[in-house]
C-alpha cells in the first residue's frame, strides 16, 4: 500500500497532471487531442507553454471543436444540466453549435431563459449580500 502511495506522491512532486486534467484546463475535448497528448502526463511548464503558444492542433480544436460539454454549454448560454435535458450528451463542433443556435429549438429557448433567471438571482443575492456587509461595516 505504501509503495502505491509513494508512486502517486512522487508523480505529484513533478507538478504534472493527467491528460484529462490538462485538456480540461485548455478547454478542449480530450478524445480529439493528438495521441501523444492523450498518452502522457503534462507538466505544469508544458501546460503553460501550450496556453502561451498554442500549437496548430490546439488552435484548430479551440476554433472548430469538437468542444467538451462545458464549452458547448457556455457557447449556447445554458448550463451543463440544461444540455443534458436537451439531449446533448456528446461533444459538438463549432458548426453544430452554430446550427443549434440558428434552429433555436424549444429546449434551447427554455434552458437559456432558465439560465438568465439563475444569473439574475445570483446578481440579486450578490447585491443583497454587499448591502448587508456595507451596513455591518
NORMO-V472449 format. One record per residue. N is the residue number from 1. PHI is phi in degrees with one decimal (* if undefined). PSI is psi in whole degrees, 0 to 359 (* if undefined). OMEGA is omega in degrees with one decimal (999 if undefined). Layout:
N,PHI,PSI,OMEGA
N,PHI,PSI,OMEGA
This chain:
1,*,315,-179.7
2,-63.1,322,178.5
3,-58.7,319,-179.9
4,-64.7,315,-179.5
5,-63.7,319,178.5
6,-58.2,315,179.3
7,-60.5,322,-178.3
8,-71.6,317,-177.0
9,-70.5,322,179.8
10,-65.3,328,176.3
11,-62.0,320,-179.7
12,-69.7,327,-178.1
13,-61.3,333,180.0
14,-81.2,3,179.9
15,56.9,47,176.7
16,-112.6,164,-178.3
17,-137.5,162,177.5
18,-68.2,153,178.1
19,-55.9,324,180.0
20,-62.2,319,179.0
21,-66.2,315,179.6
22,-62.2,317,179.5
23,-61.9,319,179.1
24,-61.8,315,179.9
25,-65.2,329,179.0
26,-84.5,349,179.2
27,73.4,33,179.5
28,-123.8,160,179.9
29,-81.1,116,-173.7
30,-52.3,314,-175.9
31,-62.7,342,-179.4
32,-93.2,354,-179.4
33,-78.5,160,178.4
34,-61.4,151,-178.3
35,-53.9,318,-177.8
36,-63.2,331,176.7
37,-73.4,316,-177.0
38,-69.1,336,-170.4
39,-99.4,2,-179.9
40,-141.5,155,177.7
41,-66.0,153,-178.9
42,-114.9,124,179.5
43,-77.2,162,178.0
44,-59.4,319,179.6
45,-63.7,318,178.9
46,-64.5,319,178.6
47,-62.0,314,178.9
48,-59.6,320,179.0
49,-66.3,318,178.1
50,-62.4,322,179.4
51,-71.9,320,-177.5
52,-74.9,319,-177.6
53,-131.7,75,-176.2
54,-63.1,129,176.5
55,-67.7,170,-176.6
56,-56.1,318,-178.0
57,-61.6,323,-179.5
58,-72.5,319,176.6
59,-59.9,316,179.9
60,-63.5,316,179.8
61,-62.9,316,179.9
62,-64.9,325,-177.2
63,-80.4,313,-171.4
64,-108.3,341,-176.1
65,84.2,192,6.3
66,-65.7,145,-177.3
67,-101.1,146,175.6
68,-69.7,160,-175.3
69,-53.9,319,178.4
70,-59.8,323,179.2
71,-71.9,318,178.0
72,-60.0,313,-179.4
73,-59.4,314,-179.2
74,-63.4,317,-179.5
75,-65.4,331,179.4
76,-91.4,349,179.6
77,75.3,33,178.7
78,-131.1,173,176.7
79,-85.6,166,176.8
80,-64.1,321,176.9
81,-63.1,323,177.5
82,-63.0,323,175.9
83,-60.1,312,-179.0
84,-61.2,317,178.4
85,-62.3,329,178.3
86,-82.4,358,178.2
87,87.1,10,178.8
88,-93.3,107,-177.8
89,-118.5,352,-178.1
90,-106.3,164,172.7
91,-66.6,146,179.2
92,-122.3,151,175.0
93,-83.3,166,177.4
94,-58.9,320,179.9
95,-61.8,316,178.4
96,-64.3,322,178.7
97,-64.4,315,179.2
98,-62.6,321,178.1
99,-63.2,317,177.9
100,-60.5,317,179.0
101,-61.2,317,-179.2
102,-67.9,317,179.5
103,-68.4,328,179.3
104,42.4,62,-178.7
105,-62.0,162,-176.9
106,-55.9,317,-178.6
107,-61.2,323,-179.5
108,-68.2,318,176.9
109,-59.9,315,-179.0
110,-63.5,314,-178.3
111,-67.9,324,176.7
112,-64.9,320,178.3
113,-64.5,318,177.9
114,-60.6,314,-178.9
115,-62.9,321,178.5
116,-62.8,319,177.3
117,-63.7,319,179.1
118,-61.4,315,179.2
119,-64.6,319,-180.0
120,-62.4,316,179.3
121,-65.6,319,178.9
122,-62.5,319,178.7
123,-65.2,319,179.2
124,-62.1,315,-179.8
125,-66.0,321,179.2
126,-62.5,316,179.6
127,-64.4,315,-180.0
128,-60.5,315,179.3
129,-65.9,324,178.2
130,-66.1,319,178.5
131,-65.1,318,178.0
132,-59.4,314,-179.2
133,-63.9,323,179.7
134,-63.8,317,-179.5
135,-67.2,328,179.6
136,-74.4,325,-172.5
137,-85.4,*,999
